[in-house]
Amino acid sequence: MDDIGRRRGEPPALSLRDAIRAARVDAAEQAGVVVELRDAELARLAMLNEMLEPVFAEVPVEHADLFDRGLMPGETPRLFVDMVAHIAMGRDRRTYRFLQDSRSGRRVLAESANPTDIVDAVTRYVARRLIAREQVMTSFASEAEALAPLPMPKKAARRQAAVAGEEQPVAPASRGGTILIFLAGLIAGIVLLLGFGLVFSAR
């Protein structure tokens, strides 16, 4: 039957080898398109990263650990602002989406095709994070001051020592008083020695 078809001038049937070769070519072309789209996303996010540079340059050094900005390539390129917020491209590959992961799920903080709008949204986000950090540090300082022991007044300290049966510390003698005590002891010793000498000489 194949011979009859060929004799009539019909085109030969597609072989499996040719079909596989054609499928490989299509897959390679589609992969090339995906790579090009991914490169375009990375280029847009890199441009946005440069636009954010002045914003993060103003972050005080003591609060720099709050943010971990970085461009992460991959199947879905992302520009991270910190551990919970990042920027990714939308399905149209042109819209920026500023996203934040929270306990209740992922929420969109801003979405726009204009990178300036996203820079403004990130700037407001950074400002809120800085104010929240300052409030936490202030509350900790207030709690530490409230828990710190206050110095006890002198009268109360003496009263507490008397109740506890503790002896009051004796004030150290001055240098002049020490010398007088030493001289008095020396004189008393000499007098005693003279007295003993007179007693023994009288015998």
C-alpha positions as CSV (number, residue, x, y, z in Angstrom):
1,M,0.0,0.0,0.0
2,D,2.9,2.3,0.8
3,D,4.3,1.6,-2.7
4,I,0.9,2.6,-4.2
5,G,1.0,5.9,-2.3
6,R,4.5,6.7,-3.3
7,R,3.7,5.9,-7.0
8,R,0.9,8.4,-6.8
9,G,3.4,11.1,-5.7
10,E,2.1,11.6,-2.1
11,P,4.7,12.9,0.4
12,P,6.3,10.3,2.6
13,A,4.9,10.0,6.2
14,L,6.8,11.8,9.0
15,S,9.2,9.5,10.7
16,L,9.6,9.4,14.5
17,R,13.2,10.5,14.2
18,D,12.2,13.7,12.4
19,A,9.4,14.3,14.9
20,I,11.8,14.1,17.8
21,R,14.2,16.4,16.1
22,A,11.5,19.0,15.5
23,A,10.3,18.7,19.1
24,R,13.8,19.4,20.3
25,V,14.1,22.5,18.2
26,D,10.8,23.8,19.5
27,A,11.8,23.1,23.1
28,A,15.1,24.9,22.6
29,E,13.4,27.9,21.1
30,Q,10.9,28.1,24.0
31,A,13.8,27.7,26.5
32,G,15.5,30.6,24.8
33,V,12.4,32.8,25.2
34,V,12.2,31.9,28.9
35,V,15.9,32.8,29.4
36,E,15.4,36.1,27.6
37,L,12.4,36.9,29.8
38,R,14.2,36.0,32.9
39,D,17.2,38.2,31.9
40,A,14.8,41.1,31.3
41,E,13.3,40.6,34.8
42,L,16.8,40.6,36.3
43,A,17.7,43.8,34.3
44,R,14.6,45.6,35.6
45,L,15.2,44.5,39.2
46,A,18.8,45.5,38.9
47,M,17.8,49.0,37.7
48,L,15.4,49.3,40.7
49,N,18.2,48.2,43.0
50,E,20.3,51.0,41.9
51,M,17.5,53.5,42.4
52,L,17.1,52.3,46.0
53,E,20.8,52.8,46.8
54,P,20.4,56.4,48.1
55,V,17.5,55.3,50.3
56,F,19.5,52.6,52.1
57,A,22.6,54.9,52.3
58,E,20.6,57.1,54.7
59,V,19.8,54.2,57.1
60,P,21.7,54.8,60.4
61,V,24.6,52.4,60.9
62,E,23.1,51.1,64.2
63,H,20.0,50.0,62.3
64,A,21.7,48.6,59.2
65,D,21.2,45.0,60.5
66,L,17.4,45.4,59.9
67,F,17.8,45.2,56.2
68,D,19.4,42.6,53.9
69,R,19.0,44.0,50.4
70,G,20.1,41.8,47.6
71,L,19.2,40.6,44.1
72,M,18.5,36.9,43.9
73,P,18.4,35.3,40.5
74,G,16.6,32.1,39.9
75,E,13.4,30.8,38.2
76,T,11.6,33.8,39.8
77,P,14.1,36.6,40.3
78,R,13.6,38.7,43.4
79,L,15.0,41.8,44.9
80,F,15.0,41.4,48.7
81,V,14.6,44.4,51.0
82,D,14.8,42.4,54.2
83,M,14.0,38.9,55.4
84,V,10.2,39.3,54.9
85,A,9.8,41.8,52.1
86,H,10.9,41.5,48.5
87,I,10.1,42.8,45.0
88,A,9.3,40.6,42.1
89,M,7.9,41.1,38.6
90,G,4.3,40.5,37.7
91,R,3.1,38.1,35.0
92,D,3.4,40.7,32.3
93,R,7.1,41.0,33.2
94,R,6.8,44.8,33.4
95,T,4.9,45.4,36.7
96,Y,6.8,45.6,39.9
97,R,5.2,43.9,42.9
98,F,6.4,44.8,46.4
99,L,5.4,41.9,48.6
100,Q,5.7,41.1,52.3
101,D,5.4,37.7,54.0
102,S,3.6,37.6,57.3
103,R,1.9,35.1,59.6
104,S,-1.4,35.7,57.9
105,G,0.1,35.1,54.4
106,R,1.7,37.2,51.7
107,R,0.3,40.7,51.0
108,V,1.0,43.2,48.3
109,L,2.5,46.5,49.7
110,A,2.7,48.2,46.3
111,E,2.2,47.3,42.7
112,S,3.1,49.5,39.7
113,A,4.8,49.6,36.4
114,N,6.6,52.8,37.4
115,P,9.8,52.0,39.4
116,T,9.6,55.4,41.1
117,D,6.3,54.4,42.8
118,I,8.0,51.2,44.1
119,V,11.0,53.3,45.4
120,D,8.6,55.5,47.3
121,A,6.8,52.5,48.8
122,V,10.1,50.9,49.9
123,T,11.2,54.2,51.4
124,R,8.0,54.4,53.5
125,Y,8.5,50.7,54.5
126,V,12.1,51.4,55.6
127,A,10.9,54.4,57.6
128,R,8.2,52.4,59.4
129,R,10.7,49.6,60.3
130,L,13.1,52.2,61.7
131,I,10.4,53.8,63.9
132,A,9.3,50.4,65.1
133,R,12.9,49.6,66.1
134,E,13.3,52.9,68.0
135,Q,10.0,52.3,69.8
136,V,11.1,48.8,70.9
137,M,14.5,50.1,72.1
138,T,12.8,53.0,74.0
139,S,10.4,50.6,75.7
140,F,13.2,48.3,76.8
141,A,15.2,51.2,78.2
142,S,12.1,52.4,80.2
143,E,11.5,48.9,81.6
144,A,15.2,48.6,82.6
145,E,15.0,51.9,84.4
146,A,11.8,50.9,86.2
147,L,13.3,47.6,87.3
148,A,16.7,49.1,88.5
149,P,17.0,49.1,92.3
150,L,16.9,52.6,93.9
151,P,19.5,53.6,96.4
152,M,18.3,53.3,100.0
153,P,18.3,56.4,102.2
154,K,20.9,56.5,105.0
155,K,18.3,56.5,107.8
156,A,16.5,53.6,106.3
157,A,19.7,51.7,105.8
158,R,20.7,52.2,109.5
159,R,17.3,51.2,110.7
160,Q,17.4,48.0,108.5
161,A,20.9,47.2,109.9
162,A,19.8,47.7,113.5
163,V,16.8,45.4,112.9
164,A,19.0,42.8,111.3
165,G,21.4,43.0,114.3
166,E,24.3,44.1,112.1
167,E,27.0,46.3,113.6
168,Q,27.4,49.7,112.2
169,P,30.7,50.2,110.5
170,V,33.2,52.1,112.6
171,A,34.7,55.1,110.9
172,P,38.4,54.7,110.4
173,A,40.5,56.8,112.7
174,S,42.5,59.7,111.4
175,R,46.3,59.7,111.2
176,G,46.7,62.2,114.1
177,G,44.5,60.0,116.3
178,T,46.5,57.0,115.5
179,I,49.7,58.7,116.5
180,L,48.3,59.9,119.8
181,I,47.2,56.4,120.7
182,F,50.6,55.0,119.8
183,L,52.4,57.7,122.0
184,A,50.0,57.0,124.9
185,G,50.7,53.3,124.7
186,L,54.5,54.0,124.5
187,I,54.4,56.2,127.6
188,A,52.3,53.7,129.6
189,G,54.8,51.0,128.7
190,I,57.8,53.2,129.9
191,V,56.0,54.0,133.1
192,L,55.4,50.3,133.8
193,L,59.0,49.4,133.1
194,L,60.2,52.1,135.5
195,G,57.8,50.9,138.1
196,F,59.0,47.4,137.8
197,G,62.6,48.7,137.9
198,L,62.0,50.6,141.2
199,V,60.3,47.5,142.7
200,F,63.3,45.2,141.9
201,S,65.9,47.8,143.1
202,A,64.1,48.3,146.4
203,R,64.5,44.5,147.1
